Amino acid sequence: MENINVSEQYSNPLADLISNEVYETLMSRGLINETSVRDREIRKKFRFMRASKMSAGDAIDALREEYPYLQFDTIRKIVYNSPKKN
């Protein structure tokens, strides 16, 4: 059986919240909701672009280039609607 280095498979986008080791363990066990992680990254990038004086429309267009499979309205909903808390 091959010993696969999990850190080569996963880049930790949650490094400000959890350690790489914890992230790798959770990912390897399928316990990370990748859509939620992606949406968090989109919100973070949007806030950064807006802080650097980019218009909201231009920021969403830039994010569409990075995530071409998402519609303009989908990205708008991601950045303006906070995640649901249970």
Contacts in CASP RR format, 6 or more apart in sequence:
PFRMAT RR
TARGET T0000
AUTHOR 0000-0000-0000
METHOD contacts of the structure
MODEL  1
MENINVSEQYSNPLADLISNEVYETLMSRGLINETSVRDREIRKKFRFMR
ASKMSAGDAIDALREEYPYLQFDTIRKIVYNSPKKN
6 24 0 8 1.000
6 27 0 8 1.000
6 28 0 8 1.000
7 20 0 8 1.000
7 24 0 8 1.000
9 27 0 8 1.000
10 23 0 8 1.000
10 24 0 8 1.000
10 27 0 8 1.000
10 28 0 8 1.000
12 18 0 8 1.000
12 19 0 8 1.000
12 20 0 8 1.000
12 23 0 8 1.000
12 24 0 8 1.000
13 37 0 8 1.000
13 40 0 8 1.000
13 41 0 8 1.000
14 23 0 8 1.000
14 37 0 8 1.000
14 40 0 8 1.000
15 23 0 8 1.000
18 26 0 8 1.000
23 32 0 8 1.000
26 32 0 8 1.000
36 83 0 8 1.000
38 67 0 8 1.000
39 78 0 8 1.000
39 83 0 8 1.000
40 83 0 8 1.000
42 63 0 8 1.000
42 67 0 8 1.000
42 75 0 8 1.000
42 78 0 8 1.000
42 79 0 8 1.000
43 78 0 8 1.000
43 79 0 8 1.000
45 63 0 8 1.000
45 66 0 8 1.000
46 59 0 8 1.000
46 60 0 8 1.000
46 63 0 8 1.000
46 75 0 8 1.000
46 79 0 8 1.000
49 58 0 8 1.000
49 59 0 8 1.000
49 62 0 8 1.000
49 63 0 8 1.000
50 56 0 8 1.000
50 59 0 8 1.000
54 62 0 8 1.000
59 79 0 8 1.000
60 72 0 8 1.000
60 75 0 8 1.000
60 76 0 8 1.000
60 79 0 8 1.000
61 72 0 8 1.000
63 70 0 8 1.000
63 75 0 8 1.000
63 79 0 8 1.000
64 70 0 8 1.000
64 72 0 8 1.000
64 75 0 8 1.000
67 75 0 8 1.000
70 78 0 8 1.000
END
